[in-house]
Structure formats: structure tokens, C-alpha cells
Amino acid sequence: MLIRKLGLVTPPVLRVSAYAAVVFLASVACLGATSAAHAVMPHSSDLVSPSRLQGANNPHSSTVMVVGDSVPAELMDTINKEAKKRDLNLVPVAFGGCSVVGLYQLDETNHPFRWSGRCTTAPRIQTQAIKTYDPQLVIWYSGREKMTVCMVPTKDGCAVGSKIYASGTHAQHALVEKAMVTSFKRLTSKGAKLVIILPTPRGLTATGSCAAEPTSGGCAQDPQGLGHFVWMVKAYKNLAAAYPMKVKIVTMADLLCPDFDSTTGCPAAMRAGSLIRLDGVHIAPSQEQWFVRNLFDRIQATGLLP
């Protein structure tokens, strides 16, 4: 396998001429190093194509690419170390606040996030990384596909009169499901297999099964929020069912409860007296090594990873 640096990545052309181009710094070696704190959203320099293989960095080893949002981005240093232990190359392509599908997203008040425009370039970076590094496996780990979508972004946000697909509507679901299929085809375009980590709502900061089984009784989570994730999980499972030889699923319960015991249940929010997800979403630093080891074990159990 030839290991070489990527050139500058040009953002995809949008139909709105006022949309500003985003400058990427291809000299940055690894995205994971830029995610120093929980919930830190991307700056322009965060969205960079990887310039070298991480992990084993061995042309004779299998290569894994990770795409997704801030959760895998913040875990990337630990993922890199675990990949190296397992003699795997790593291509880090996960960006805080960004979905894998790369649509321009809006918040609950229909205003863009300050990183919305940059996230639309994620598919271009994924494609460039695939062409350069030819991964055998891609890990898709994202919960951002639930957001409202604006079809005509401008440099200031969403254009007046633009079609907006509100989060939770049938139209938004159909649009994102189509984008998921497009993304699947992009990520597997050179023969890679795909493992999708199913998203889950924000876990409660207490013991119990809510983090792994958010629809169980007593969780008292927002029904609308639960609905978003129920739909996403169904969409991901449908994708896996449509391409069973190329796509496998790993659940959050697999990762948070690797030693599940039906007699005691699953204390998915805590481990050894400490919260696994400090804010209900991102993995606590003290739990990262344990969580990432579970991640690789479960992915290996799918049979897609040598």
C-alpha cells in the first residue's frame, strides 16, 4: 500500500454563489489531537484530510477508517492506540458536530450551527481519504443525522425561501435515508465493509439501563428526542438489512454492557462507581480505554475485521 500525503481538499461546489470556500490545512497529521475537550466544536482547521496513517502505520496491515461526529473524534487518540496494539492502520475522519452524510444542518430554532457549512465538506474528505488509503473497514459512529436540514445554505446561514426539512418529519427522514444510502456507497466504493454503531439518546447521569435501553420504563427521557433515535436506529438497521454482506451493526448496549448478566441487568450509566458518559453523550476520559477496547472487540466479532 502506498502511503502518501493528501493535497488540499476543495469544498464541494454549492449552487449559491455567496457561499464562502473553506480552507483546510492538509499539513495537520491527525484530527484526534485537535479534540482536546468534551463538546468542543470544530474550527476551520479541524476539518482536514488525514495526511498519514495512524495506528500501526504499516502498509502490510489492514486499514480502518472512522467517520462520525464528536464522540469518535474525542476518542480518536485512544482509538489510535488500540488500533496500534491490534496491528491495524487507522484513518481518522470524524468531525465534532458533523454528520457522516454531510447535509447542511440547523438547530431547533432553524438557525445554522457555526460549523454547519464546514460539515458539508465531510463527504469530499471521506472520498479523498478512501482514494488515498483504501481502507478495508469503515466505522460509522454518529448521531447527528437527526438534525433539521437546509437545502440552500449561504455564507450567512440558510437562504431566504430555502427548502427546510424539519427534524422528525417524514420528508426529513426520507431525505436523510437517501443520503445514508449515498454515504454507504461512497464509503464502500473501493470494496470496504461498513460497521455502524447505532446511536442512542443522551444517557441519564445515574445508574440503570437507560443509556443502553433508552425506551425502558423509568428513564423519563423526552419522547420527541427518543423518537429521533428510534427512527435513526431503524434507518441504520434497514441499511444493514439491505446490504447484509457489506454492513454490520453494533449497539450501544454491546459497548456499555459487554458482560451483560440477565440476573443483575446492565448498569449502563456507571462502571466501577464512575459515570461512563459524563454528560450523557461523550465518554469520560477514565472510561475511554475500556470503552474503545469493547468497540474493537465487538467490531471484530462481526467478522468484518481480520
C-alpha positions in Angstrom: 0.0 0.0 0.0 1.4 3.4 -0.9 1.4 5.9 2.0 1.4 9.4 0.8 0.1 12.9 1.9 -3.1 14.3 0.7 -3.3 17.5 -1.1 -5.6 20.4 -0.2 -9.2 19.4 -0.2 -11.5 21.8 -2.2 -15.0 22.2 -0.7 -17.9 20.9 -2.9 -19.4 23.5 -5.2 -22.8 24.8 -3.9 -25.4 26.4 -6.1 -25.4 29.6 -4.0 -22.5 31.8 -5.3 -22.2 33.7 -2.0 -21.2 30.6 -0.1 -17.6 31.0 1.1 -15.0 28.4 0.5 -13.5 26.7 3.5 -9.7 26.4 3.8 -8.3 23.2 5.0 -4.9 22.6 6.4 -3.6 19.3 5.0 -0.4 19.5 7.0 -2.2 18.5 10.2 -1.3 14.9 10.9 -4.3 13.7 12.9 -7.7 15.2 13.7 -7.9 13.5 17.0 -5.3 15.7 18.5 -7.5 18.8 17.9 -10.3 17.5 20.1 -8.9 18.4 23.5 -12.1 18.8 25.5 -15.6 17.4 25.5 -18.2 19.1 23.3 -15.6 21.3 21.6 -17.0 22.0 18.1 -14.8 22.3 15.0 -12.9 25.3 13.8 -11.9 25.5 10.2 -8.6 23.9 10.9 -10.3 20.8 12.4 -11.7 19.7 9.1 -8.6 18.3 7.5 -7.8 15.3 5.5 -5.5 12.9 7.3 -2.0 13.3 6.0 -0.7 9.9 7.1 -1.9 6.6 8.5 -2.2 6.4 12.3 -2.2 3.2 14.4 0.3 0.6 13.1 1.2 2.8 10.1 2.1 -0.4 8.3 1.4 -0.9 4.5 1.0 -4.6 5.1 -1.6 -4.2 7.8 -5.4 -3.9 7.4 -6.7 -0.3 7.4 -9.7 1.0 9.3 -11.3 4.4 8.7 -13.5 6.1 11.4 -16.2 8.5 10.3 -18.6 10.3 12.6 -19.2 13.2 15.0 -17.6 14.5 18.2 -17.9 11.2 20.1 -15.4 9.2 18.0 -13.4 12.4 17.3 -12.7 12.8 21.0 -11.9 9.1 21.3 -9.5 9.2 18.4 -6.3 9.2 20.4 -7.5 6.1 22.3 -8.8 4.5 19.1 -5.3 5.1 17.6 -3.5 3.4 20.5 -5.9 0.4 20.4 -5.5 0.1 16.6 -1.7 0.1 17.0 -2.0 -2.7 19.6 -4.0 -4.8 17.2 -1.6 -4.1 14.3 -4.3 -2.1 12.4 -3.8 1.1 10.4 -6.2 4.0 11.3 -7.6 6.8 9.1 -9.3 9.4 11.4 -12.2 11.2 9.6 -14.6 12.2 12.4 -15.5 15.8 13.0 -17.2 17.3 16.0 -20.8 18.5 15.4 -20.9 16.9 11.9 -23.0 14.1 10.4 -21.5 11.5 8.1 -23.9 12.3 5.3 -22.7 16.0 5.1 -26.0 17.8 4.8 -26.2 21.5 6.0 -27.9 21.3 9.4 -30.0 23.7 11.5 -30.7 23.8 15.2 -34.1 23.6 16.9 -34.8 27.3 16.1 -33.8 26.8 12.4 -30.6 28.6 12.8 -27.3 27.1 11.5 -24.6 25.9 13.8 -21.4 27.9 13.4 -19.8 24.8 11.9 -22.8 23.8 9.6 -21.0 25.0 6.4 -17.8 23.1 7.2 -19.7 19.9 7.8 -21.0 19.8 4.2 -17.4 19.1 3.1 -17.2 15.9 5.1 -18.2 13.6 2.1 -15.4 15.2 0.0 -12.8 14.5 2.7 -14.1 10.9 3.1 -13.8 10.3 -0.6 -10.3 11.7 -0.7 -9.2 9.5 2.3 -10.7 6.4 0.7 -8.9 7.0 -2.6 -5.6 7.6 -0.8 -5.7 4.9 1.9 -8.1 2.2 0.5 -9.5 1.1 4.0 -10.8 -2.4 4.3 -13.3 -1.4 7.0 -15.1 1.8 7.8 -16.7 2.5 11.2 -19.7 4.9 11.1 -20.4 6.4 14.5 -22.7 9.4 14.5 -26.0 10.6 16.0 -26.1 13.9 14.0 -28.3 12.6 11.2 -31.4 13.6 13.3 -31.0 17.3 12.7 -33.1 19.7 10.5 -31.7 20.2 7.0 -31.4 23.4 4.9 -31.1 22.8 1.2 -29.7 26.2 0.1 -27.0 27.4 2.5 -25.3 30.8 2.1 -22.3 32.4 3.8 -24.7 33.8 6.5 -26.8 30.6 7.0 -29.8 29.3 5.2 -31.1 31.3 2.2 -34.5 33.0 2.5 -37.1 30.8 0.9 -34.8 27.7 1.0 -36.5 24.4 1.4 -36.1 23.3 5.1 -36.7 19.7 6.2 -37.6 19.8 9.8 -36.2 17.2 12.2 -38.6 14.4 12.8 -40.8 14.9 9.7 -41.3 12.2 7.1 -39.7 14.5 4.5 -36.5 14.9 6.6 -36.4 11.1 7.2 -36.7 10.4 3.5 -34.0 12.9 2.6 -31.6 11.6 5.2 -32.3 8.0 4.5 -31.4 8.6 0.8 -28.2 10.4 2.0 -27.4 7.4 4.1 -27.5 5.1 1.1 -25.4 7.6 -0.9 -22.9 7.7 2.0 -22.8 3.9 2.3 -22.0 3.6 -1.4 -19.3 6.3 -1.1 -17.7 4.7 2.0 -17.6 1.3 0.4 -16.8 2.4 -3.2 -13.4 0.6 -3.1 -14.6 -2.6 -1.5 -14.5 -1.6 2.2 -17.0 -3.2 4.6 -19.0 -1.0 7.0 -19.8 -1.3 10.7 -22.4 1.1 12.0 -22.5 2.0 15.7 -26.2 2.6 16.5 -26.8 6.0 18.1 -28.6 6.3 21.4 -30.2 9.4 23.2 -28.4 11.2 25.9 -28.0 8.8 28.8 -29.1 9.7 32.3 -26.3 10.5 34.7 -27.3 7.8 37.2 -27.2 4.0 37.4 -29.6 2.0 35.4 -30.2 0.7 32.0 -31.3 4.0 30.3 -28.0 4.6 28.5 -28.3 1.2 26.7 -32.1 0.8 26.6 -33.5 4.3 26.4 -37.1 3.1 25.9 -37.2 1.1 29.1 -39.5 2.2 31.9 -38.4 4.8 34.3 -36.0 6.6 32.0 -38.2 9.7 31.8 -36.5 11.0 28.7 -38.0 13.4 26.2 -40.4 11.4 23.9 -39.6 13.6 20.9 -35.9 13.0 21.5 -36.5 9.3 21.8 -38.4 9.4 18.6 -35.5 10.8 16.7 -33.2 8.0 17.8 -35.8 5.3 17.2 -36.1 6.4 13.6 -32.3 6.6 13.1 -31.8 3.2 14.6 -34.5 1.8 12.2 -32.9 3.5 9.2 -29.5 2.2 10.0 -30.9 -1.3 10.6 -32.7 -1.1 7.2 -29.5 -0.2 5.5 -27.7 -3.2 7.1 -30.6 -5.5 6.1 -30.4 -4.2 2.5 -26.6 -4.9 2.3 -26.1 -7.8 4.7 -22.7 -8.9 3.2 -21.3 -5.4 3.5 -22.9 -3.8 6.6 -23.0 -4.9 10.2 -24.5 -3.3 13.3 -23.0 -2.8 16.8 -25.3 -1.5 19.5 -24.5 0.9 22.3 -25.6 -1.9 24.7 -22.8 -4.0 23.2 -20.3 -1.3 24.1 -21.6 -0.2 27.5 -22.6 -3.7 28.7 -20.1 -6.1 27.3 -20.5 -8.5 30.2 -24.3 -8.3 30.4 -25.8 -10.5 33.1 -29.6 -11.1 32.9 -29.7 -11.7 36.6 -28.2 -8.3 37.5 -29.1 -6.2 34.5 -26.8 -3.6 32.9 -25.6 -0.6 34.9 -25.0 1.2 31.6 -24.5 4.6 33.0 -21.8 3.8 35.5 -18.8 1.5 35.8 -16.7 0.8 38.9 -18.5 3.7 40.6 -17.8 6.2 37.8 -20.0 7.6 35.1 -19.2 6.2 31.7 -20.6 9.3 29.9 -20.1 12.4 32.0 -22.6 14.5 30.0 -24.7 11.6 28.9 -23.1 11.5 25.5 -19.3 11.7 25.5 -17.2 9.0 27.1 -15.4 10.0 30.3 -11.6 10.1 30.0 -11.3 7.5 32.7 -13.5 5.1 30.7 -12.1 5.6 27.2 -9.6 2.7 27.2 -12.3 0.3 28.4 -14.9 1.6 26.0 -12.6 1.5 22.9 -11.4 -2.0 23.7 -15.1 -3.1 23.8 -15.6 -1.2 20.5 -12.8 -3.1 18.7 -13.9 -6.4 20.3 -17.4 -6.0 19.1 -16.3 -4.9 15.6 -14.0 -7.9 15.4 -17.0 -10.2 16.4 -18.9 -9.1 13.3 -16.3 -11.0 11.2 -15.5 -7.9 9.1 -12.3 -7.1 10.8 -9.3 -9.6 10.5 
